């Protein structure tokens, strides 16, 4: 199976070459590849692998779950580039550290297992004939300072830990572009002003360079213009409505992006030098605003109650890599069919193709990153670097409304009292806001929070139907915001020492996790149900308690699918419903949104 869809949906060129598919492959357990010439000798390679699937997955054609910290890839490719053109090689993601060689020459080292990178390989090409790319991926399976998320350090997954992933796990592709081309574009909605702020950056500044843009909404031409470039990076505003007849419709949500009405503006950029077209790129954006006020989250200046589902982003045959692009779409449609309006992507920065479908179908996303297991100088540097790249790549997606840099004190185990780790949490909070002022940031989802835009609570102590008192926490007598803050939901305090609650919206961001096995697979959940009737009865009991709370302003239920030994999903691991989806939706929809005092 070959992933064939264009991998970067927010920055599309019509002409590109997909390098997914069969590559040569080798394990390098003795770390001898560089010394022994694996860089440029294809005869050494003893295996083949189906890129972009990691060797641990069935889709790769290997399916070996034994830890191998160093792996090599190689393949040939042909490319034609004329004088004045550049050949750009793109990697969607390689876990964790990658060295790239073109025709035996080292071109780039990249660290960060969840983010994309590219390189101009024009100087390393051998004319226009057959070329060769080799990749050395290094991912030490037992390194606790590496951002690893749910990836386990042992051969067999266990408890909340899943199969490890090593190497290329997102699409590899080539583009031939003019040496003067667009590097990136960024969109910042100025929702209240009816404007879009556009940042564009080019590879090289020359004379008589202009950027032409055309913005459409459906069949309506909204704006067209041209900006002359006097520097390589420019920022300009486009007034979308001016005296336009659709201004009124916009303020009635006719043009605003919401999960219920995911309206998108399409953009075409044409880079010109005088009358000569140098580059053409297609993109899109959504007019969307998120902020907090009076203990509530507001979407487009209206209170919005979030009904999220926790999504680990694993598949039985592809692990971190979706087997098809349709698999992303299917997950979102199934979640919406159950009455959820978004997801929290848990301990994974998802493929941009998922974000494209969330943008297009209308699905809120809380963006997260794989966490390290321990705190040290290396883990701090790695996490801050990776978050910089995450925001740079994904900030244009209107579906993303919240960033979650830290979860349950992972990587900051002493944050409750350790001022150094608290400083790191605060630094992450402020750094992310400095890079992206348009979204909310949660400092430490679950407990021991420092500075945060949302008070995010985790509570799995909901008991069973026979012991309802375990979930009295959310009943009327103790459901105001003040009372919610007076009780601990875990063994750790809600706020770290020295930090207090300041009227942030309170959301229950992990709860539920009812175990229900329909496939005969051994596994676990936080509680268990014997059959479909039992499951639905307990699901309604738990959701009823949540909805009765006037202090909560949203939730994230654990979780959308089973994952390996976890059997606490609403769907099986292969995305089959365990219970009637319409019954789940009926429970999710039957309660009125609570009023906040």
N, C-alpha and C positions, 0 to 999 in steps of 0.2 A: 504494500500500500504506500502511495506517495502523496504527501501533502502538497497540493498544487496551487492553493489560493495565494493571492498577492499578500505578503506577510506584514506590510506596513500600511494599513488602510487609511491613515491620516496624512499620508504623504506619498501619493500614488503617481508613478510614471507608467506609461503604457507599454514601454519596451523594457523587458528584464529577462533574466535567465535563471531558472530554478535549478539549484544544485542539490536538491534533496534526492534521495534514492540510494543506490548501492555505492558504498565507499569501501576501500580496503581498511582493515582494522587489526590492531594488535594490543595485547596487554603488555605493560612494561614494568613488571613487578620488581625487577632488579635495577631499574632506572639506568638502563644502558642505551636507550634509543638514540640520544644525541651523540654519544661517543661512537656508536657502531653504525652510524649512517642511515638511520631510519628516516632522516629528513628528506632524502632524495632517492631512495632505492625501493621501488614498489615490490621487488621480488622477495623482500624480507617478510612482507605482511602475509600472515597465515589465515586470516579470517576476513569475512565480509560482514558489513552491517548496514541496516536500512536507516539512513539519516532522515528525519531528526529524532529518532527514538534511541534512548540510552540502552547500553548493552544489557542492563538488568531487566528490560521489558521484553515481552513476547513479540511486540511489533518490530523490534530491532532485528529479529531473526536469530538472536543469540540466547537471550533469556537466562543469563548466568547471574545469580544474585550474590556470588562470592565477592567480597571487597577487593577491588583492584584500583589502587590510588592513582596510577598513571596509565593513560591509554593514548593510543595514536590513531589518527585517521589519515587517509590519503586518497586522492582521486585526481584524474586528469580532466581538463576541460579545454574547450576552444573558445576563443573570443577574437573578434575583429574590432580594432580601434584605429581610427584615422588620426592623422596629425591634428593636434589641438583637442583631442578627446582624452578623457580619463576613464579608467576601469576601476569601479568601486566594488569591493567584496564585502558583503554584509553577513553578519552572524546574529540570529535572533537572540540566542542565549547559549552559553557554554558553562557548565557547572564543574569546577569553580574558577580555576585559573587556566588561561589558554595562551599558548604561543603559536603564532601563525607563520608558516614558511611558504614562500612562493618560489618555485624552481630552485629550492635549496637555500634560499636567502631568508633570514629571519626578518620579519616585517613589523610585528606587533606583539606585545604582551598585554593581556587584559585580565583584570581581576574583578570578580563579581558574577555570581552564578545565575542571576535573574534578569540581567539587563543586556540590551543590544549594543553592538559596536560595529564599526566599519573601518575599512582601510583602503587607501588608494594604492593599488598594486601595479600601476602603470610602469614605474621604473624597473620592476622586477620581471616584466614579461619578455619572452623570447620571440620577438616579432609578432606575427599573427597566427602562428601555428599552435600546436598542442602545448598546453601549460600544465603545471602540476602544483597542487596545494597540499600541504601536510599540516596537521593540527596535533599538537601535544597538549592534552588536557590533564591537569593535576588537581585532584580533589581528595585530600587526606581524610579518610572516612572517620578517624578518631580524633580529629582536631576540633576541640570544643569552642575555640575562638572564631572559627569560620561561621558565617551566617548559614545555618543548615535547616532551620525550620523543623519540620516533622521527619526529616530523613534520619533513619536509625544508623548507629555505628556498628551494629552486629548483623550477621548474615540473614537472620530471620526477624521480621518485624514483630513488635510486641507492644501491648498496652496502647498508648497514644502515638507510638512511633511507627513509621511506615518504611517501606523499602527505599534504600538509598538510590540516588541518581548521580551518575558520573558522565560528564562529557556533553556533547552536542545534544540539545533537547528542543531547539526551535529551528525554524527554517534557515537555510543557507542560500544566498542568491547573489547574482551579479547584475550590475547596471553599467552601461556605457553612456557617459554623459560628456557634454562639452566641459573643457577644463574650467570654464566659468559657468557655474551652476548654483542652484539653490542648495544650501546646506540644510536649512531647517526653517520652519515657520511656527509661530506661536500665536494662539488666540486667547485673549482675556475679555470675557463679556463685561461690558459696563451696563449692566441690566437696567439700572434706574435711569440712565441717560439715553438708552436706546442706541448705544454705540458698541462697536467691536474694536478692541485694540489689537493691532496686528504687528508682530515682530517678524522680520525676515532677515536672513543672513545668507550671504553669498560666499563662494569659495575664494573669489579673487575680485578686487575692485579695479575696474578699467574705466576709461572715459566713455561718455555717452551711454551709460548703463541705466536702464529703467525697468521697473517692475510693474507690469500691467495686471490688474485683478478684475475679476467678474464674480459677483456674489448673487446667487439665485436662491429663491425659496419656492420649491416646487417648480411651477412653470413661470413664476414671476421673477423678472429681472429686478433686483433690489438696488444694486450699486455696481458701478463700473468706474474705473479710474486708472491712473498711472502715477507712479512715484519715481522721481529720479534719485539715483543712489549716489550720494557724495561720500559715503563710507560703507564698509562691508556689512554692517548691521544697522538696520533702520527700524524705527518704531513709529507707527502712525495710527490714527483713529479713522474709522469709517462710520459716518452717521447712517444708520440703517433705515430710518423712517422719515426724517426731514419733514416735509409736508405730505408724506405719503398717505394715501387713503387707508392703508391698513394699520395705521398707528393705533386706532381704537381697538381693533381686533387683537393687536399685540398685548395691550394691557388687560384684555379679557382672556389671556392665555392662548390666543390664537397662534402666536408665534413663539411662545415660550416652551422650553423643553421640560417635560415632566414624564414620569413613568406612564401616566395615563395618556399622554399626548406628546410623544417623543419627536417633536418637530426639529428638523435640522436644516441649516443653511449650507448649500454647496458652494465651494470656492474653486476657481481656477486661476492659477498664477502663470503668467508668461513672462519670462525674463528675456529682455531684448538689449542688443547693442545697436543703436540706431534702428534700422528696420529689420535686422537679422535676429531671428528667434534662436536663443541659446538653450532654453530649458522650458519645459511645461510640466507643471505639477498640479494634481487635483487633491482637494482636501474638503473638510467640512467642519462646522462648529455648531454648538447649540447655545441659545441664549438662556442662561440658567444662573440663579443666584442662591447661595446657601448661607444662612447665618443663624445665630441664636439670640433669643430675646425672651424675657419673662419666663424662663424655665422651659422654653419650647424651642424646637428646631423649626426654622422657617425655610420653605422652598419658594422662591420667587415672591417673597414678602408675604406669604400665607403660611400659617401653622401647618406642619406636615408630620403626620404620625408614621414612623418607619416600621414596617413589618418585614424584617430581614431574615434570611436563612444563612446559616454558617455553611461555607463551601470550601472544602479542602482542595479541590481542583485535581483529584486523582482519578485515573481510569484503570480498569483491571488489566488491559493489554498494553497500555501506553504509559502507565504511571503518571508523571507530571505532564506528559504530552498527550493532548487529545488525539484520538485516532483519526478523526476527520474534523473539518471545519464545522460540519453540521452538528457535531457533538456539542460544541459550544452553544449553538443556537438551541438545541434540544434541551439542555439544562436550564436555560433561561425560560423557555416556553413552559417547561414542566413546573418551575417555581412559580411563574405567574399564574398558571392554571390552578395552583394550590392557594392562591390569594396572597402571595408574598410580592412586595414591590421592590425588593433589592436583596443584595447578599453582602456578607462580609467574607471576602477572600482571605482564607486563614493561613498564615505562615507561608504565603506564596505570592509572588508578584506575577500576575497572570499574563499570558500571551496577549499581545495587542488585538488579535482576532476576536478574543472573548470580549474585550472592551468595545470593539466595533459593533458586535451584536447587542451588547448592553445599550450602547448609544442608539442603535437603530430600532430596537424592540421596546425600549423604555424600561430600564432596570437600574436602580441605584447600586452603586458599588462602593464599599469601603475598601480602599487599597491598603495592603499590608505587605510586609517583607519577611523573608526567612530570618529568624533570630539566631544569634549564637547562644551557646549554653552557659558560657561563663563571662565574667567581666575582666578585661585587661586592656592594655593600651592597643593591642592589635585588633581586638574585637570592636573597640570604639572607632578606630580609624576605618575599619572595613565597613561597618554599618553606615557611618556618615557618608563615605564615598558611594556606597551602593544607593543610598537614598537620593543623593544628588543626581545620579543617573536615572533613577526611577522617575523622578519628577520631570526631568528634562525630556524623557521619552513620552510620558503618559499624561502630562498636564492638560493637553487639549481635549481630553475626553469628557464630555458633559456628564456622563453617567457617574463618574467618580465625584463623590461629595465629601468624603472624609478620608484622612490618612491616619493609619494606626502604626506608628513606628515601634512600639513596645507592647508586648502582650504578657500578662500575668508574671511580670518581673523576670521573664526569660532574658538572660544576658545581664541582668541587674539584680541578682538575688538578694542583695542587702539594701535595696532602695528604700525600704521602710524606715531605716535609721541612718544609713550611710550617706553623708553629705556629698561625697564625691560622685556616687552613682546618681544621686538626685540632681547634681549639676549636669550630668550627662543627659538625663531625661529632659531637663529644662532646655539644654542646648539643642537637643533634637527638636523639641517643640518649637523653639524660636527659629532654628535654621529652616525647618520646613515652611513655617509661615513667611520667612524672609524670601524663600524661593517661590512660594505659591500662596499669595494672600487671599485666594478665592475659595479656599476650602477649610473645613474644620480639622482639628488635629487632636487626637487623644494621646495623652502622655504615657499611660500604662494601663491598657485595657484590662479590667477585672478588679484591681485593688491597688493600694499603695500608690495612688496617683499623686503627681506633683501639679504643675500647671497643665490645665486641660480645658478643652472647649466643651466636652461632654463628660459627665460623670457616668462611667461605664462599669456596671456591676455584673458579676458572675454569681450564679446561685443554682446549684444542682440539687439542693436539699429539698426536693418537692415530694419525696416519699411515694407511696402508692395509694391507691384508692382506699385501702384499709387503714391508712394512717394520714389523713388529710391535714392533721395539725402541723405536720412538717412544712407545709406551705402557707401557714397562716401569716407569714411575713408580709404578703402582699394583700391581705384582706383589708376591709375598710378601716378598721380601728387603727391600723398602723401603715396607712398608705399615702399620707401626705409627704411632700418632699422633706420636710423637717424630720418626720418620724423615720423615713427611709434612711436618712443620714445618721440616725441615732443607733442603728443596729448594724452589726457586721454581717456580711453575707458569706464570709469565709474565715479562715484562721488569721487572716491579715486585715489590718485596718483599711478602711475605704481610701483614706488619704495618708500619704507618708508623713512622718513626723515633721512638724513645722509648716504643713500645708492644710488648708481647710476648704470647706465647700463655699462657693460664691455664686449660688443660684444658677449653676449650669443645668441644662436639661439632663435628667436622669434616665438612662436607658438600661434595660436588662439585656446585656449583649452576649451572654452565654447562659443557657438554661435548657431544660428538657432532656434530650438525649435518651429517650425511651428505647430500650433494646427490644427488638422484635425480629426474630429470625424466621424467614420464610424459605430459605434455601438450604437449610441443613448445615450451614457453615458454623463452626465453633466461633464464639465471639462474646462480646460484652456490651452492655449499655449501663447508664447510670441507674436506671431501674429497668424492669422487664415487663413485657406483656405476653400473654399466652396465645392470644388470637386477635383477629381484627376488631371484634367488638370491644375487647378489653383495651386494646390500644387506643381506639377512638374515644372511649370513655375517659381514659387517663389524659389523653391529649386535651379534651375539652375541659376537664377539671383544672389542668394547669393553666391553659389559656384564659379560662374564666377568672382565675385569681389574678392574672396579669392585667386583664382588661378592667377589673374592678379597682385597680389602683389609680387614684387621681394624681399620684406623684410621678408615675412613670410616663415617659413620652416616647415610647417605642421599644422594640425588642429585636433580638436575633436568636432564633431557635436553632439548637444543635440537633441534627444537621440534615442537609439535603439527601445525601446518599450514605450507605455503608461504605467503609473504606477498610479493605483487608480484614483484620480481626475485629474492627468496630462494626457492630450491627445495630447502631442506633440511628440510622438514617430513615427518612420518610420513603426513600427509594432504595432498592438493592444496589449493589456496587455496579451492576450492568444496567442501571437506570430503569428497572421495572417497578411499578408502584406496588407497595406492600398493602396499602388500603386504598379505598376509593378516593381519588384526588378531589372529587367534587365534595365529599364529606369533609376533607381537610379544609377546603375553601369555605365551606359553609360555617365551620367553626371559626376560621380566621375572619370571616366577614360579619358574623352575627352580632358583634358588640359595637356599640357606638364609641367613637373616639372620646376619651374622658376629657372633662374640662379642668383646666389647671386653676387653682385658687390664686 
